[in-house]
Amino acid sequence: PGSGYTSVTHSALFDPHQSSPVGQDSTIDLQVTGVGGIPADGVEAVVLNVSVTMSSAYGWLVAYPAGEERPLASNLNFGSDRPVSNLVIAKVGEGGMVSLYNSRGSTHLVVDVQGWFTPDAGYTSVTQSRLLDTRQSSAVGRNSTIDLQVTGVGGIPAEGVEAVAINVIAVRPSADGSVTAYSTGGGGSSITSFRTQRRRTLAKMMIVEVGEGGMVSLYNSRGSTHLVVDVQGWFGSGPTDPEEDGYGWSFVPQQVLLAPGGSTTVRLVQTDQGGEETGAELPSGVGFVADGSATSAVLTSVGGDLVSVVAGAGIGSVMVA
């Protein structure tokens, strides 16, 4: 972390001895600004150590910005009455709060704050997004490596990304071993890993430098294991000015004919200096400012490189260039 990160003396934000356990399929909203050495304003994200204790069943915990829809993600996976903890870089939501969701059984939570990021810290939080789940394909075998695309997906820009904060989950490995994450191509200066245990699902938050092709590599040492990866945010300067580096965006097609109130879908394509598509994507829900009357057209990204175009009343032709 750069100068925009401030560490604090570890302070408990949530104490199980002063509260009831969090029930099954339940969410609590935790105040993280204006407490524990964290200022009330100007906080992009907080670094939390979240622990689960005295859980009554196997389950998982999700941390996400208060006021936003709960993402398909997981920060901790725990078993019955087996304490477990993990670091979380949590984006701050409404009212300076972070929501914590417990999936199954009941469990006590211990939450300690370790530090916080300002909006100009060089770190950008994203609502957690799942980048990998090998349970949908096949497990990662012994002494095997997979390369994972982490730029241009999941709310992460296609360029200007130096490192990503990811939560890596090893799901019920067949043997004790370790999972290691590193920059694809070996050009990074750091390698991070965590030990895995046979038939036990464990998670680890990692900050990994981005390597060749915008990818990170994940290595499994022993046995076979499924891997699940959720992204929490990214470090870097972000996309540069397209006019300075030759990158640009364009709609395909650039002109569509619509009846009043009609709708269609177009592609929003990023190209590099050579005019080749980069494969960059936009998260769902990004809006665009229409040139002209506010009712001329409504453009909204719907995921991937697709943009929904809805014509206003009296519009027969929409130029989306």
ZAMARGU-4260 file (C-alpha; in steps of 0.2 Angstrom, whole numbers, plus 5000, padded with zeros to 4 digits):
<rodrens>
0) 5000/5000/5000 | 5006/5018/4996 | 5004/5034/5006 | 4985/5033/5005 | 4985/5018/5017
5) 4985/5021/5036 | 4987/5007/5048 | 4979/5008/5065 | 4982/4999/5082 | 4971/4984/5080
10) 4954/4988/5088 | 4939/4977/5090 | 4924/4983/5080 | 4913/4968/5084 | 4915/4958/5101
15) 4905/4941/5102 | 4905/4943/5121 | 4894/4958/5120 | 4882/4952/5107 | 4871/4937/5101
20) 4878/4925/5088 | 4873/4929/5069 | 4860/4917/5064 | 4858/4907/5048 | 4855/4917/5032
25) 4857/4933/5042 | 4866/4949/5039 | 4873/4962/5051 | 4879/4980/5047 | 4895/4985/5055
30) 4900/5003/5057 | 4918/5005/5051 | 4920/5023/5050 | 4922/5035/5064 | 4927/5021/5076
35) 4943/5011/5080 | 4954/5025/5074 | 4946/5026/5057 | 4940/5043/5052 | 4922/5047/5049
40) 4925/5053/5031 | 4937/5050/5016 | 4938/5031/5018 | 4937/5021/5002 | 4940/5004/5011
45) 4945/4996/5027 | 4957/4981/5031 | 4948/4970/5043 | 4953/4954/5052 | 4937/4944/5053
50) 4936/4928/5063 | 4922/4915/5065 | 4921/4906/5082 | 4908/4894/5090 | 4900/4890/5074
55) 4886/4877/5074 | 4887/4871/5056 | 4898/4872/5040 | 4895/4888/5031 | 4903/4904/5023
60) 4904/4922/5027 | 4903/4937/5015 | 4908/4955/5018 | 4902/4968/5006 | 4897/4987/5006
65) 4881/4990/5016 | 4867/4995/5005 | 4873/4985/4990 | 4867/4968/4984 | 4876/4954/4991
70) 4888/4947/4979 | 4891/4929/4974 | 4907/4928/4984 | 4915/4921/5000 | 4928/4928/5012
75) 4928/4914/5025 | 4923/4896/5025 | 4921/4888/5041 | 4917/4871/5049 | 4906/4867/5064
80) 4915/4874/5080 | 4932/4877/5071 | 4938/4894/5073 | 4945/4902/5057 | 4950/4919/5052
85) 4955/4929/5036 | 4960/4946/5031 | 4947/4956/5021 | 4949/4973/5011 | 4931/4979/5012
90) 4924/4993/5002 | 4914/5005/5013 | 4895/5006/5010 | 4881/5017/5015 | 4883/5026/5032
95) 4901/5021/5033 | 4896/5002/5036 | 4901/4985/5030 | 4888/4971/5029 | 4893/4953/5035
100) 4882/4939/5029 | 4882/4921/5038 | 4876/4907/5026 | 4872/4893/5038 | 4870/4889/5056
105) 4874/4902/5069 | 4891/4909/5073 | 4900/4922/5083 | 4911/4935/5074 | 4926/4944/5080
110) 4931/4959/5069 | 4947/4969/5071 | 4952/4984/5060 | 4970/4985/5054 | 4969/5000/5043
115) 4961/5010/5029 | 4963/5017/5012 | 4959/5034/5006 | 4950/5036/4988 | 4967/5042/4981
120) 4978/5029/4989 | 4981/5019/4972 | 4969/5006/4978 | 4952/5004/4971 | 4939/4993/4979
125) 4926/4983/4969 | 4911/4974/4974 | 4917/4956/4975 | 4916/4947/4959 | 4919/4928/4956
130) 4933/4926/4944 | 4936/4907/4945 | 4926/4892/4951 | 4934/4875/4946 | 4919/4866/4953
135) 4911/4870/4936 | 4925/4861/4927 | 4938/4850/4935 | 4950/4851/4950 | 4968/4857/4950
140) 4979/4842/4951 | 4995/4839/4960 | 5010/4849/4955 | 4999/4859/4943 | 4997/4877/4938
145) 4982/4887/4931 | 4983/4905/4924 | 4969/4916/4928 | 4964/4932/4919 | 4962/4946/4932
150) 4961/4962/4921 | 4947/4967/4910 | 4935/4957/4921 | 4925/4958/4937 | 4926/4977/4938
155) 4945/4977/4936 | 4951/4988/4921 | 4960/4981/4907 | 4976/4992/4909 | 4985/5001/4923
160) 4983/4987/4935 | 4999/4983/4945 | 4991/4970/4958 | 4975/4963/4963 | 4968/4959/4980
165) 4960/4942/4978 | 4952/4929/4990 | 4958/4911/4986 | 4948/4897/4992 | 4954/4879/4992
170) 4939/4868/4992 | 4941/4851/5001 | 4958/4846/4995 | 4962/4827/4993 | 4979/4829/5003
175) 4988/4842/5014 | 4998/4854/5003 | 4999/4872/4998 | 4992/4884/4986 | 5004/4898/4979
180) 4999/4913/4969 | 5011/4923/4959 | 5013/4935/4944 | 5011/4925/4927 | 5027/4924/4918
185) 5037/4926/4934 | 5041/4944/4932 | 5033/4949/4949 | 5044/4952/4964 | 5033/4943/4977
190) 5025/4926/4979 | 5012/4922/4992 | 5005/4905/4998 | 4995/4896/5011 | 4994/4879/5018
195) 4979/4868/5013 | 4972/4853/5024 | 4965/4837/5018 | 4946/4838/5016 | 4945/4855/5024
200) 4939/4871/5015 | 4951/4886/5018 | 4952/4904/5012 | 4966/4916/5011 | 4966/4934/5005
205) 4981/4938/4994 | 4988/4953/4985 | 4996/4947/4969 | 5006/4956/4956 | 4998/4955/4938
210) 5009/4947/4926 | 5009/4943/4907 | 4992/4945/4898 | 4984/4953/4914 | 4985/4936/4923
215) 4990/4928/4939 | 4996/4910/4941 | 4989/4898/4955 | 5000/4883/4959 | 4994/4867/4969
220) 5007/4857/4977 | 4999/4840/4982 | 4984/4830/4979 | 4969/4838/4969 | 4959/4853/4975
225) 4945/4864/4968 | 4949/4883/4968 | 4937/4897/4970 | 4944/4915/4967 | 4934/4931/4971
230) 4942/4948/4968 | 4941/4962/4981 | 4950/4977/4972 | 4965/4982/4963 | 4981/4993/4964
235) 4988/5004/4951 | 4985/5020/4941 | 4970/5013/4931 | 4967/5016/4912 | 4977/5031/4905
240) 4970/5044/4893 | 4965/5035/4877 | 4971/5050/4866 | 4988/5048/4874 | 4991/5030/4873
245) 4982/5025/4857 | 4968/5015/4866 | 4950/5020/4862 | 4932/5014/4863 | 4919/5013/4850
250) 4901/5006/4848 | 4897/4992/4836 | 4887/4996/4826 | 4889/5015/4827 | 4871/5019/4821
255) 4855/5010/4825 | 4837/5013/4819 | 4824/5012/4833 | 4805/5016/4835 | 4800/5027/4849
260) 4803/5018/4865 | 4811/5004/4855 | 4827/4995/4862 | 4842/4985/4856 | 4859/4979/4861
265) 4876/4985/4854 | 4894/4981/4858 | 4906/4993/4866 | 4923/4988/4860 | 4940/4994/4866
270) 4954/4994/4854 | 4973/4996/4856 | 4986/5006/4846 | 4985/4994/4832 | 4966/4994/4831
275) 4965/4976/4838 | 4951/4973/4851 | 4958/4971/4869 | 4943/4961/4876 | 4940/4974/4890
280) 4923/4973/4898 | 4912/4984/4909 | 4903/4979/4924 | 4884/4978/4923 | 4874/4994/4927
285) 4886/5007/4920 | 4877/5022/4913 | 4881/5034/4898 | 4877/5052/4896 | 4867/5055/4880
290) 4871/5069/4869 | 4856/5080/4867 | 4839/5079/4876 | 4840/5069/4892 | 4825/5059/4885
295) 4834/5055/4868 | 4841/5038/4873 | 4846/5028/4888 | 4862/5018/4887 | 4867/5005/4901
300) 4880/4992/4901 | 4872/4974/4904 | 4889/4965/4907 | 4903/4960/4896 | 4905/4972/4881
305) 4886/4973/4879 | 4876/4990/4881 | 4857/4991/4881 | 4850/5006/4870 | 4833/5012/4874
310) 4826/5026/4862 | 4816/5040/4870 | 4799/5046/4863 | 4799/5053/4846 | 4817/5046/4842
315) 4819/5036/4826 | 4837/5035/4824 | 4851/5034/4838 | 4869/5038/4834 | 4879/5029/4848
320) 4897/5033/4841
</rodrens>
